[in-house]
């Protein structure tokens, strides 16, 4: 019974809060100076707010050279969802991320995707030998 009463009180507080502007939307994270916002770019993209995702990822790349954001932005431009498809730009983002050494390990994922792009010739001239090198680097 105590749990139900607590739930009732909390839900009344939450639902009685005034919602103004975009404070609960992903666009409120576009200009944030907190790095956690890069993760919100993923959520924005997955929920269909492509423009907010693009702005968040671009800012994360600009501020922190964030490899996670490079990979996601590359995938957006590769698919052409919410933007004009641009394989060359996508591949350049992947190459940039592949050349970095981030602490989390996203650079390895960028190396893999860049290696695949090189192998397939997506946004860059196909180069199976270079692709093999980048795919092997992705394992380290």
Phi, psi and omega in degrees: 000323179295322180296319180295320180294318179295318178298318179297316180295314180297317181294325177294322179293312182298311185283349178264356178290137178288134178252109181241143175063219185249025187299339177254006180263166180291336180296337179291346180265351185304314183263008181296146176261013178263130186294339178302338182300334180300324176291328178291336174299319177298312181297319179298316180297315183291337178264005174092005177269071187298319183295318177296318180300314181299314180296319179296310181298317179299319180292321179296323177292317181295315184284316191235005184053044189285114183294321177307314180291325177298316181296313182293320179294321176300318180294324177298313181288332176293318182278333182075022178273115180087353179214169172286130181302133183213090182297322182296314179296318179300314181293323177297321176296317180295320178298316179301314178293324181294330182279350180268170176230079181285158184286336186275331180111005179292337178299324177297320178293321177296321178298318178299308182297322178294318177300318178296317178299318178296318181295316183276346183072040181264105180080006182200157178295133180301135180212086183301327180292314177294323178301316180300318180299312181292324178292324176292321177297330180296336181279347183262000000 
